[in-house]
Amino acid sequence: MHIVMIGTGYVGLVSGACFADFGHQVTCVDKDASKIDGLHQGRMPIWEPGLEAIVSHNVQRGRLTFTTELKPAIDTADAVFIAVGTPTRRGDGHADLTYVYAAAKEIAGALVKPAVIVTKSTVPVGTGDEIAKILKDNSAPEGTSVASNPEFLREGAAIRDFKIPDRIVVGAEDDHAREVLREIYRPLFLNKAPILFTGRRTAELIKYAANAFLATKISFINEIADLCEVVGGDVQEVARGIGLDNRIGPKFLHAGPGYGGSCFPKDTLALLQTGESYGVPMRIVGSVVAVNEERKNKMADRVREALGGTLQGKRIGVLGLTFKPNTDDMRDAPSLSLIAKLQEGGATVAAFDPVGIEAARPMLKDVDFTSDAYAAATDADALVLVTEWDEFRALDLKKLAGVMRGNALIDLRNVYEAGEVIRAGLDYRGIGVPAVTAA
Ligand code: NAD
């Protein structure tokens, strides 16, 4: 199969490289010439474990190429995937479909023979219909069809998720599209990956329903964490106690600073807007969004409380900036709102992240970026663990206590156990667990 992938970001590059690894011929197209130049020189535009090896292997095998020009790439394509961004539209919370529709128009102008156009971007229900209309209005060849194939990979584990998915969802309205997508994913059938064929609109909805449900689990356990703090419970044990129930499951029950990242915030907002547009209010998702927003804003209050009620003149060390470990993605990271609020309160911030500093630099003003965790802690009145990178899981707590000016450790990911922290001479505050003060 010859596949063209439009958009060479977190989803497009991983999907393109993995399809090439299955043996397909893949051309990745991106408008951003600097990304394509970098890829030609073997430089990855994103940080994703294992990606560089799989890209370079398939480039060497001649199965994976990169270009900024769609027209020459599309001549022999069996399938053209759209994997461009669908960020929140400014002002109203709808998904911004500008890039998707622009790509559809470019495809229509470039196709010389029919192909299956597949939306991998997360798009609201009905977008496939609109793409079909754009293709028709712009004289795409007769027989061109439109399918939906939402992507469920997680940054940080993207290659594994792509190659060993829980399921593949294909929404298509004709047999040809179904057959082409079955053939593209055939190498995965060996792993018994379930493939769910459904209608295009249903496939579009599945993606939003999945993300909204996962976000709901997170906001739910975060509210339980708040209750635990007031009544003297331990949210980690509550999560384990409910997660062992197969009907609930243990995943996405980690209390923390609120969800962030490039998907949940924008996708929950977009689902709310879809509900509004069709007169079916998504009340549960509305609460999930409100709980999360309020939570993100409250994280700085925890730091203020740990510092005796004021942030003025305090120095705060922040460990972890990316929205989760094993990615350089800073989109909607909880660290951004936290740091802004700490600075608003009069604190200065020193921060360290193992890979996210370059992406964070343009988004954060007046932050002292350091070269390791201990440097971020040096002279700090409080240290806040925001992203649970592996290298923050076994810090030398005595060494931290030794370099800090104050003694407050605020662990927003419950990485540490209170006892070990107070033995090192630091006060401990986690999420939904009792705060403990060093003797
Ligand atoms: P991204 O911003 O990393 O990449 C998008 C790329 O598309 C950019 O490189 C941009 O230059 C390129 N682009 C835009 N318009 C183009 C055009 N007309 N022609 C060629 N290139 C064009 O975005 P992403 O994180 O990969 O997300 C892409 C889509 O996948 C979104 O809809 C997102 O919601 C969805 N998704 C993302 C994830 C994730 O973890 N990031 C997971 C599942 C689904």
Boltz pocket constraint, residues with backbone or C-beta under 6 A from the ligand:
constraints:
  - pocket:
      binder: B
      contacts: [[A, 6], [A, 7], [A, 8], [A, 9], [A, 10], [A, 11], [A, 12], [A, 29], [A, 30], [A, 31], [A, 32], [A, 35], [A, 83], [A, 84], [A, 85], [A, 86], [A, 99], [A, 102], [A, 103], [A, 106], [A, 120], [A, 121], [A, 122], [A, 123], [A, 151], [A, 152], [A, 153], [A, 154], [A, 155], [A, 262], [A, 263]]
      max_distance: 6.0
